[in-house]
């Protein structure tokens, strides 16, 4: 069966840290699983325009969202999309587990990423880089949360024989953390003295291992080209 390309609705990455980070989480999984897709840019992320055709797919009017012509489904929220892609397109469990207890441990870390990483990193990026007035208390709270979350990951990975969060291979839950972690240097740029990745050696090694995966390298290279083009 030849798959029809999925449609991915994504933000235009006008700035290094924006709504595109969540969409790139999805792109990494699509690329890892060799799922064909086409991208539709739904807004300029600096303006947050909510076009009518966007809210038809996602009533929240945010990126990312997908339409899958192979099954007829439309979905929004990056973690919901990734869960769907794994269930429908990773039948051989290339980057997932169906066994006990791994499948539940996947859920545990995936929910932690959704609740503990993305929101805190996003708020840190907003208050450090974009908010029109500086609010030191907000900046400190979210910068501290970045270091706390990285610390949780570092301590867990220190105990992992494989160096991965679940089982003995890289799974979608590892990859779900990658893009926001990749943005930490940019998010923390105004506070360079407060961020030292060398303090988290297990996390640092884990992140570098993911960065060397062919799918991840391809996606990061494409994002870099898009960012360069958006500046002109």
LONUVEX-215602 format. One line per field, with one value per atom (N, C-alpha, C): residue number from 1; atom name; x, y, z. Coordinates in steps of 0.05 Angstrom, whole numbers. Atoms other than C-alpha are relative to their C-alpha. Last residue first. Layout:
REM LONUVEX-215602
pos [NUM:...];
site [CA:...];
u [X:...];
v [Y:...];
w [Z:...];
This chain:
REM LONUVEX-215602
pos [232:232:232:231:231:231:230:230:230:229:229:229:228:228:228:227:227:227:226:226:226:225:225:225:224:224:224:223:223:223:222:222:222:221:221:221:220:220:220:219:219:219:218:218:218:217:217:217:216:216:216:215:215:215:214:214:214:213:213:213:212:212:212:211:211:211:210:210:210:209:209:209:208:208:208:207:207:207:206:206:206:205:205:205:204:204:204:203:203:203:202:202:202:201:201:201:200:200:200:199:199:199:198:198:198:197:197:197:196:196:196:195:195:195:194:194:194:193:193:193:192:192:192:191:191:191:190:190:190:189:189:189:188:188:188:187:187:187:186:186:186:185:185:185:184:184:184:183:183:183:182:182:182:181:181:181:180:180:180:179:179:179:178:178:178:177:177:177:176:176:176:175:175:175:174:174:174:173:173:173:172:172:172:171:171:171:170:170:170:169:169:169:168:168:168:167:167:167:166:166:166:165:165:165:164:164:164:163:163:163:162:162:162:161:161:161:160:160:160:159:159:159:158:158:158:157:157:157:156:156:156:155:155:155:154:154:154:153:153:153:152:152:152:151:151:151:150:150:150:149:149:149:148:148:148:147:147:147:146:146:146:145:145:145:144:144:144:143:143:143:142:142:142:141:141:141:140:140:140:139:139:139:138:138:138:137:137:137:136:136:136:135:135:135:134:134:134:133:133:133:132:132:132:131:131:131:130:130:130:129:129:129:128:128:128:127:127:127:126:126:126:125:125:125:124:124:124:123:123:123:122:122:122:121:121:121:120:120:120:119:119:119:118:118:118:117:117:117:116:116:116:115:115:115:114:114:114:113:113:113:112:112:112:111:111:111:110:110:110:109:109:109:108:108:108:107:107:107:106:106:106:105:105:105:104:104:104:103:103:103:102:102:102:101:101:101:100:100:100:99:99:99:98:98:98:97:97:97:96:96:96:95:95:95:94:94:94:93:93:93:92:92:92:91:91:91:90:90:90:89:89:89:88:88:88:87:87:87:86:86:86:85:85:85:84:84:84:83:83:83:82:82:82:81:81:81:80:80:80:79:79:79:78:78:78:77:77:77:76:76:76:75:75:75:74:74:74:73:73:73:72:72:72:71:71:71:70:70:70:69:69:69:68:68:68:67:67:67:66:66:66:65:65:65:64:64:64:63:63:63:62:62:62:61:61:61:60:60:60:59:59:59:58:58:58:57:57:57:56:56:56:55:55:55:54:54:54:53:53:53:52:52:52:51:51:51:50:50:50:49:49:49:48:48:48:47:47:47:46:46:46:45:45:45:44:44:44:43:43:43:42:42:42:41:41:41:40:40:40:39:39:39:38:38:38:37:37:37:36:36:36:35:35:35:34:34:34:33:33:33:32:32:32:31:31:31:30:30:30:29:29:29:28:28:28:27:27:27:26:26:26:25:25:25:24:24:24:23:23:23:22:22:22:21:21:21:20:20:20:19:19:19:18:18:18:17:17:17:16:16:16:15:15:15:14:14:14:13:13:13:12:12:12:11:11:11:10:10:10:9:9:9:8:8:8:7:7:7:6:6:6:5:5:5:4:4:4:3:3:3:2:2:2:1:1:1];
site [N:CA:C:N:CA:C:N:CA:C:N:CA:C:N:CA:C:N:CA:C:N:CA:C:N:CA:C:N:CA:C:N:CA:C:N:CA:C:N:CA:C:N:CA:C:N:CA:C:N:CA:C:N:CA:C:N:CA:C:N:CA:C:N:CA:C:N:CA:C:N:CA:C:N:CA:C:N:CA:C:N:CA:C:N:CA:C:N:CA:C:N:CA:C:N:CA:C:N:CA:C:N:CA:C:N:CA:C:N:CA:C:N:CA:C:N:CA:C:N:CA:C:N:CA:C:N:CA:C:N:CA:C:N:CA:C:N:CA:C:N:CA:C:N:CA:C:N:CA:C:N:CA:C:N:CA:C:N:CA:C:N:CA:C:N:CA:C:N:CA:C:N:CA:C:N:CA:C:N:CA:C:N:CA:C:N:CA:C:N:CA:C:N:CA:C:N:CA:C:N:CA:C:N:CA:C:N:CA:C:N:CA:C:N:CA:C:N:CA:C:N:CA:C:N:CA:C:N:CA:C:N:CA:C:N:CA:C:N:CA:C:N:CA:C:N:CA:C:N:CA:C:N:CA:C:N:CA:C:N:CA:C:N:CA:C:N:CA:C:N:CA:C:N:CA:C:N:CA:C:N:CA:C:N:CA:C:N:CA:C:N:CA:C:N:CA:C:N:CA:C:N:CA:C:N:CA:C:N:CA:C:N:CA:C:N:CA:C:N:CA:C:N:CA:C:N:CA:C:N:CA:C:N:CA:C:N:CA:C:N:CA:C:N:CA:C:N:CA:C:N:CA:C:N:CA:C:N:CA:C:N:CA:C:N:CA:C:N:CA:C:N:CA:C:N:CA:C:N:CA:C:N:CA:C:N:CA:C:N:CA:C:N:CA:C:N:CA:C:N:CA:C:N:CA:C:N:CA:C:N:CA:C:N:CA:C:N:CA:C:N:CA:C:N:CA:C:N:CA:C:N:CA:C:N:CA:C:N:CA:C:N:CA:C:N:CA:C:N:CA:C:N:CA:C:N:CA:C:N:CA:C:N:CA:C:N:CA:C:N:CA:C:N:CA:C:N:CA:C:N:CA:C:N:CA:C:N:CA:C:N:CA:C:N:CA:C:N:CA:C:N:CA:C:N:CA:C:N:CA:C:N:CA:C:N:CA:C:N:CA:C:N:CA:C:N:CA:C:N:CA:C:N:CA:C:N:CA:C:N:CA:C:N:CA:C:N:CA:C:N:CA:C:N:CA:C:N:CA:C:N:CA:C:N:CA:C:N:CA:C:N:CA:C:N:CA:C:N:CA:C:N:CA:C:N:CA:C:N:CA:C:N:CA:C:N:CA:C:N:CA:C:N:CA:C:N:CA:C:N:CA:C:N:CA:C:N:CA:C:N:CA:C:N:CA:C:N:CA:C:N:CA:C:N:CA:C:N:CA:C:N:CA:C:N:CA:C:N:CA:C:N:CA:C:N:CA:C:N:CA:C:N:CA:C:N:CA:C:N:CA:C:N:CA:C:N:CA:C:N:CA:C:N:CA:C:N:CA:C:N:CA:C:N:CA:C:N:CA:C:N:CA:C:N:CA:C:N:CA:C:N:CA:C:N:CA:C:N:CA:C:N:CA:C:N:CA:C:N:CA:C:N:CA:C:N:CA:C:N:CA:C:N:CA:C:N:CA:C:N:CA:C:N:CA:C:N:CA:C:N:CA:C:N:CA:C:N:CA:C:N:CA:C:N:CA:C:N:CA:C:N:CA:C:N:CA:C:N:CA:C:N:CA:C:N:CA:C:N:CA:C:N:CA:C:N:CA:C:N:CA:C];
u [-3:308:-26:-12:305:3:20:255:11:17:304:-19:-17:356:-16:-5:302:17:25:279:4:3:351:-25:-21:362:-3:9:296:19:22:318:-11:-11:384:-21:-14:349:12:21:301:13:14:357:-20:-18:400:-14:-2:341:18:26:325:2:3:398:-25:18:408:-6:-15:468:-17:-7:426:15:23:395:7:7:462:-24:-19:481:-6:8:419:17:25:434:-9:-6:506:-25:-15:484:7:18:431:14:16:482:-20:-14:532:-16:19:485:12:9:532:-19:-20:565:-7:7:501:19:-24:518:-7:4:462:26:17:462:-5:-14:521:-16:-20:487:14:-10:426:21:-4:403:12:-21:418:3:-16:376:21:19:322:16:13:374:-18:-21:419:-13:-7:357:21:4:330:10:-18:358:-1:-27:324:20:-1:258:27:0:273:0:-23:296:-2:-15:245:20:19:196:14:0:255:-19:-26:265:-1:0:191:27:13:190:0:28:239:-11:13:314:-29:-2:332:-12:-28:346:3:-10:282:29:16:254:14:20:291:-15:26:353:-20:-2:425:-25:0:422:5:-22:441:3:8:396:24:7:413:-7:-23:450:-5:-18:393:25:13:344:19:-1:389:-11:-28:401:2:-9:327:28:16:306:9:-11:363:-15:-25:341:13:8:272:24:11:301:-8:-22:346:-11:-16:288:22:14:245:15:-5:297:-14:-28:294:7:-1:218:28:17:216:4:-14:275:-16:-23:244:14:10:177:24:11:210:-10:-21:254:-11:11:196:19:-15:225:-12:-12:174:14:-9:157:12:18:156:10:21:196:-18:-7:263:-21:-28:268:4:-8:194:29:16:172:10:-7:229:-16:-27:220:8:3:145:27:14:159:-3:-19:210:-12:-19:160:21:12:102:21:10:143:-11:-21:181:-11:-22:136:22:8:67:23:23:78:-6:-9:147:-22:-18:122:11:17:63:18:13:112:-18:-19:155:-12:-10:98:18:21:66:9:1:131:-21:-22:137:1:10:68:22:20:90:-11:-11:155:-22:13:123:6:2:99:28:-3:110:-4:27:84:-1:3:148:-30:20:165:1:-6:216:-21:-27:220:9:-11:158:30:-24:142:15:9:72:23:-23:101:-8:-21:52:26:8:-17:24:20:-2:-6:-13:63:-20:-19:31:14:14:-29:20:12:13:-14:-22:54:-11:-8:-9:22:21:-36:7:-2:31:-22:-23:34:1:-16:-36:23:-17:-82:10:-8:-114:16:-14:-152:5:0:-171:14:21:-190:0:19:-148:-24:0:-101:-21:19:-119:-1:-10:-85:-20:22:-96:13:-4:-48:-27:24:-44:6:5:15:-28:-16:4:12:-29:-51:13:-14:-121:30:-18:-152:17:16:-209:16:-6:-156:-16:-16:-173:4:15:-230:15:18:-193:-19:-15:-137:-18:-6:-182:17:23:-212:7:16:-144:-23:17:-119:-18:25:-61:-15:21:-9:-27:25:32:-24:-3:102:-26:2:84:4:-26:69:-1:-1:10:29:26:-14:0:-6:47:-26:15:24:6:3:74:-16:-3:69:-6:18:79:7:1:107:-19:28:118:0:2:190:-28:16:182:-4:-10:239:-15:-25:218:11:7:146:25:12:173:-9:-21:221:-12:-16:167:21:15:121:16:3:172:-14:-24:184:2:4:112:24:18:123:-5:-14:185:-18:-10:147:14:18:107:10:28:165:-16:16:239:-29:-10:288:-18:-19:245:9:-13:208:21:-19:193:15:-24:130:20:-6:78:25:-22:57:3:4:-2:20:-8:22:-3:-3:-15:7:15:-3:4:-13:23:-19:3:-15:13:13:14:-3:-14:27:-14:17:0:17];
v [-17:754:11:-25:728:19:-18:674:27:-12:642:19:-18:630:15:-24:602:20:-16:555:25:-13:531:18:-21:517:16:-22:479:23:-13:436:23:-14:420:15:-24:403:16:-19:356:26:-11:320:22:-17:312:13:-25:284:20:-15:233:26:-12:212:16:17:203:13:15:241:-18:-20:293:-14:-5:235:19:25:212:4:3:284:-25:-19:292:-2:9:228:19:23:249:-10:-10:317:-22:-14:287:9:22:240:11:16:297:-23:22:346:-19:9:398:-24:19:403:-10:28:435:-21:15:500:-29:26:550:-12:17:607:-28:10:645:-19:20:650:-11:9:686:-21:-24:728:-7:-18:667:25:-9:619:21:-10:608:13:-24:604:12:-21:555:26:-11:515:23:-29:507:13:-13:437:30:0:415:13:-21:437:1:-27:397:22:-10:333:29:-20:317:16:-22:282:22:-20:242:23:-14:206:23:-18:191:14:-26:167:18:2:112:28:-26:104:-3:-14:34:28:0:-11:13:24:-1:4:25:67:-22:-2:132:-26:-9:115:0:-28:109:12:-5:34:30:15:17:6:16:73:-14:27:97:-19:10:160:-29:12:170:-11:24:181:-14:20:231:-27:8:270:-22:17:271:-11:25:297:-19:16:348:-26:12:372:-17:21:384:-15:22:422:-23:15:464:-23:13:484:-17:24:497:-15:21:545:-26:8:585:-22:18:585:-8:24:613:-20:18:660:-26:11:692:-20:20:700:-13:23:734:-22:18:777:-24:9:806:-20:21:845:-5:-10:884:-23:-27:871:13:-16:795:29:-14:766:18:-10:736:19:-7:716:16:-21:718:8:-25:681:22:-14:631:26:-12:614:15:-24:604:14:-20:556:26:-11:518:22:-16:511:12:-24:489:18:-19:440:26:-13:406:22:-10:387:13:-17:375:14:-18:347:20:-19:318:21:-19:288:20:-20:258:20:-17:225:21:-21:201:18:-16:164:22:-19:140:19:-20:108:21:-18:75:21:-18:45:20:-17:15:20:-22:-10:19:-25:-51:24:-9:-93:-2:20:-98:13:8:-54:-19:27:-15:-5:3:44:-28:-20:71:0:-10:14:19:-11:-18:7:17:-60:10:27:-30:-18:14:40:-28:3:74:-12:7:73:-8:21:71:-10:25:111:-23:9:164:-26:12:169:-11:25:179:-14:20:231:-27:7:270:-22:16:269:-10:26:293:-19:15:350:-28:4:377:-20:-22:372:-7:-1:316:25:-25:305:2:-14:234:27:-20:207:16:9:144:19:29:149:-11:10:222:-30:24:240:-11:15:312:-24:17:341:-8:17:396:-16:13:434:-13:21:491:-18:1:532:-23:-17:555:0:-17:525:18:-22:498:19:-3:458:23:23:433:-1:23:481:-26:8:531:-22:11:533:-10:27:542:-14:18:603:-29:0:637:-20:24:648:1:-3:697:-27:18:690:4:-15:751:-17:-25:728:15:4:656:26:-10:677:-1:-28:634:8:-11:568:28:-21:543:15:-25:480:19:-21:423:23:-27:360:20:-22:290:25:-24:222:21:-5:175:25:-2:150:4:22:129:0:25:171:-24:6:228:-27:6:230:-9:27:225:-8:20:283:-28:4:324:-21:17:316:-7:26:344:-20:14:398:-27:12:420:-17:23:430:-14:21:473:-24:20:512:-23:23:548:-22:-7:593:-25:14:595:9:27:610:-15:-4:667:-28:-26:671:5:-5:596:26:-9:595:7:-29:556:6:-9:486:30:-29:449:10:-10:379:30:-29:346:9:-14:271:30:-18:245:12:-28:187:18:-20:120:27:-25:68:21:-24:0:25];
w [23:94:-10:-8:165:-23:-12:146:8:20:99:11:15:154:-22:-17:199:-15:-1:144:16:26:131:-1:1:205:-26:-16:207:-1:14:149:15:23:183:-16:-11:248:-23:-9:211:10:23:174:8:14:236:-24:-16:274:-14:2:220:15:27:214:-3:16:289:-27:21:314:-17:21:352:-22:17:391:-23:14:417:-19:23:433:-16:20:477:-25:12:514:-22:17:526:-15:22:553:-20:19:597:-25:11:628:-20:20:636:-13:5:670:-21:-26:701:-2:-10:633:28:6:608:10:6:645:-6:13:648:-8:-16:699:-13:-24:671:17:7:603:24:-27:631:-4:-18:571:27:9:526:17:-23:568:-8:-21:515:23:10:459:22:2:497:-9:-26:517:-2:-1:446:26:20:433:2:-12:498:-19:-20:467:14:12:405:20:14:438:-7:-16:491:-16:-6:444:16:21:417:5:0:483:-20:-24:486:4:5:414:24:7:431:-5:3:431:-8:26:451:2:9:512:-28:14:552:-9:-2:569:-16:-21:583:5:10:543:23:5:567:-13:29:559:-7:12:631:-30:23:657:-12:-9:727:-23:-14:704:9:20:654:13:10:711:-19:-22:747:-10:-4:682:21:22:664:5:-2:732:-22:-22:729:4:10:660:22:18:690:-12:-16:749:-18:-13:705:16:21:660:13:9:721:-22:-20:749:-7:4:685:19:23:691:-7:-4:762:-23:-19:753:3:13:691:18:20:725:-14:-16:786:-19:-11:741:15:-25:701:13:-14:644:27:-24:603:15:2:531:25:-17:538:0:14:480:16:27:499:-12:4:572:-26:-19:590:-4:3:527:18:25:525:-3:-3:598:-25:-16:586:5:16:529:15:19:569:-16:-15:626:-19:-11:582:14:20:539:13:16:596:-18:-15:654:-16:-23:627:13:7:557:22:21:572:-5:-13:637:-20:-14:599:15:20:550:14:9:607:-21:-23:642:-10:-7:577:22:21:556:6:-5:624:-22:-20:611:8:12:545:20:16:576:-11:-9:631:-17:-28:595:12:-21:519:28:-6:463:24:-12:457:3:-22:413:10:-20:363:23:5:314:21:-25:343:-3:-6:281:25:-7:279:7:-11:281:9:20:233:12:28:265:-17:1:340:-28:-11:336:-3:20:290:9:24:336:-20:-9:399:-23:-2:361:9:27:341:1:12:411:-28:-13:437:-10:10:386:13:-24:399:-7:-9:339:27:-28:299:6:-4:234:30:-26:216:-2:-1:147:26:-20:153:3:0:93:19:20:83:-2:11:149:-20:13:169:-13:24:219:-11:5:271:-25:26:301:-1:13:311:22:-5:343:-16:19:326:3:-16:388:-17:-10:345:18:-29:308:11:-8:238:30:9:223:8:-22:266:-8:-22:215:22:7:154:22:-1:187:-6:24:198:2:0:268:-24:15:263:1:-11:318:-14:1:295:11:-15:312:1:-29:293:16:-9:222:30:-9:206:4:-6:178:10:-20:141:6:6:106:23:-21:107:-11:11:65:21:-10:92:-16:17:75:10:8:134:-18:29:138:-10:10:211:-31:-11:237:-12:15:190:10:28:216:-16:0:287:-28:-7:277:-1:24:242:5:18:302:-25:-14:351:-19:7:298:15:27:305:-7:-4:380:-27:-15:367:4:18:313:15:2:366:-18:3:380:-2:-20:397:-4:-7:340:20:-22:311:9:4:245:21:-22:249:-5:13:205:22:-1:245:-17:-17:224:-1:-3:194:21:-26:174:-1:0:116:29:-21:111:-4:-19:45:20:8:14:20:-17:32:-14:2:-21:17:0:0:0];
